Structure formats: structure tokens, C-alpha cells
Amino acid sequence: MAYYKRVARALTRHPRDHLDTFVYGHDAEYLKTINDLIPSLICTGYLGMRLSNHALAVKPYLLLRANGTDKYRMLVQRNIDHINYLADQLQKQPNIEICAPVESNIVCFRYKPKGLNMEQSEKLNKAILQELWKISMFVISDTHIKGKYMLRACNVNHRSCREDFDWLTSEVNKQGARA
């Protein structure tokens, strides 16, 4: 929302007047309530062509109706189990440190051989991340927790298997030793 406000101000000193020019002779009051309640907020959602095409919940609803909640519960649990498996594999590695508790489908870790300070460790893990992005189908990201740079694996792929996480553990070790 704030993005549209900045854009409108870049075009005019009167963003509300500017947006009102796009109503084309009718005023959809039921859509403009948010603008009236919060004058500093300029909501432009009612100006789009897709206004009547927002039945976004229909697809997930129909999938849940067709497959049932048990199937999706099982798929989510399998993703969590796979991340726990990855965390177990990473903990067995002498040069890898788990940096945060694994409580869902995310594990945060870093490659940390002995003798590296924080700056060197960050540089090394950034290099590992860059190599993983070049060579793998995994979408590993990075994050900072309490000032520490680390890699972040989040499993949302229902097609993943344990071999994928074995490969990832091996590749992190290989790239870390190489860098």
C-alpha cells in the first residue's frame, strides 16, 4: 500500500484527487471504505482489472474437498520430518553448526571449520550459498540470527526425499572444503 502512496505523490501533490480520476463516473462506495476509514492510506486495489477475479480461495478449497485434510496433513508432516532428518545429518558433520532450534520445516546452519572468526565464517558461507545456487535445484537462502550469518533450508516440496538432503549435506561439505 505504501508503494502506491509514494508513486502517487511522485505524480501529484494531491494523490486522492489523482486516484479519483480513475473512477470513471461511478463511485464504488463499498470498495472505498478502507480509504475513508484511514485517510493517510491510499488503497488502489479497486482500480485493477482483476477486481472481479479474486476467487483465490476456490482452488485450495476444492483441493481440500477432493483430497481431504489428512493428505495435506501427511504432506506437511513429511516436510517437517525431512528437515529433521537434514538437521540430524548436519549435526553429524564436524564442520557444520546448527544455529537455531529446528521447530518446523526450517533448519538454520553454517559451515564453520575451526579457527575462523565471524567475518571469515560469513564470507565462507556466502561463497557456499553462491555455489549452491549455481549447481542445485535447492533453494537455500540465508539469514542472520543474533548477528550470525547462516544458511537457511526450508522444505516445502512434497516431492523431496532423504537422498536430496543427503546430497545437500555432502555438497555443503564439499563447497565448504573447496572455498
Protein Blocks (a to p, Z undefined) as FASTA:
>chain_A
ZZmmmmmmmmpmblmlmmmmmnnopacfklmmmmmmmmmbccfklmpmklmmmcfklmmm
mmmmmnopmlmmmmmmmmmmmmmmmmmmmmmpmkbccfbdcfblbccdddddehiafklm
mmmmmmmmmmmmmmmmbdcddddeehiacdddddfbfkbcfklmmmmmmmmmmmmmmZZ
